[in-house]
């Protein structure tokens, strides 16, 4: 997420808090619980399942990209700053 990078660059004196920033995009546990409770209710079920699938897909993508980006940065740091 470019907003996370922009925020880190704008506040370079502070520790990086990417994950805290990213977590703000994820739906709350209360909303997820409510969607799960109506997933078998006619009319609400289809919408609920779609929203849950979208949210879980989003979380998966964010976590994978977050980890891959940090692994890439660590590798670059080792290449450039190791003795």
CORBELGI-V717070 format. One record per residue. N is the residue number from 1. RES is the residue in three letters. PHI is phi in degrees with one decimal (NA if undefined). D_FIRST is the distance of its C-alpha to the first C-alpha in whole Angstrom. Layout:
# CORBELGI-V717070
[[N	RES	PHI	D_FIRST] [N	RES	PHI	D_FIRST]]
This chain:
# CORBELGI-V717070
[[1	UNK	NA	0] [2	UNK	-66.7	4] [3	UNK	-62.1	5] [4	UNK	-64.3	6] [5	UNK	-65.7	7] [6	UNK	-58.7	9] [7	UNK	-63.3	10] [8	UNK	-63.8	11] [9	UNK	-68.8	13] [10	UNK	-71.1	15] [11	UNK	-127.1	16] [12	UNK	-68.7	17] [13	UNK	-82.0	20] [14	UNK	-100.1	18] [15	UNK	-62.6	17] [16	UNK	-71.5	13] [17	UNK	-127.7	12] [18	UNK	-54.8	9] [19	UNK	-66.0	10] [20	UNK	-63.0	12] [21	UNK	-67.5	9] [22	UNK	-65.3	8] [23	UNK	-62.2	12] [24	UNK	-67.7	12] [25	UNK	-85.7	11] [26	UNK	-92.6	13] [27	UNK	-62.1	17] [28	UNK	-69.7	19] [29	UNK	-61.5	22] [30	UNK	-64.2	25] [31	UNK	-66.6	23] [32	UNK	-61.8	23] [33	UNK	-63.3	26] [34	UNK	-63.5	28] [35	UNK	-63.9	26] [36	UNK	-65.0	28] [37	UNK	-71.0	31] [38	UNK	-109.1	31] [39	UNK	-66.9	30] [40	UNK	-105.7	34] [41	UNK	-88.3	35] [42	UNK	-54.6	36] [43	UNK	75.6	34] [44	UNK	-83.7	31] [45	UNK	-59.0	31] [46	UNK	-62.9	29] [47	UNK	-60.9	27] [48	UNK	-59.7	26] [49	UNK	-63.5	26] [50	UNK	-63.7	23] [51	UNK	-63.9	21] [52	UNK	-64.3	21] [53	UNK	-62.4	20] [54	UNK	-60.1	17] [55	UNK	-66.9	16] [56	UNK	-66.4	17] [57	UNK	-64.3	15] [58	UNK	-61.7	12] [59	UNK	-60.5	13] [60	UNK	-59.2	14] [61	UNK	-61.6	11] [62	UNK	-62.6	8] [63	UNK	-64.5	11] [64	UNK	-61.2	12] [65	UNK	-67.2	9] [66	UNK	-60.0	9] [67	UNK	-66.2	12] [68	UNK	-63.0	13] [69	UNK	-63.3	10] [70	UNK	-70.5	12] [71	UNK	-64.2	16] [72	UNK	-64.3	15] [73	UNK	-63.5	15] [74	UNK	-61.8	18] [75	UNK	-63.9	20] [76	UNK	-63.3	19] [77	UNK	-66.0	20] [78	UNK	-62.2	23] [79	UNK	-63.5	24] [80	UNK	-93.1	24] [81	UNK	-121.5	26] [82	UNK	-81.1	28] [83	UNK	-74.0	32]]
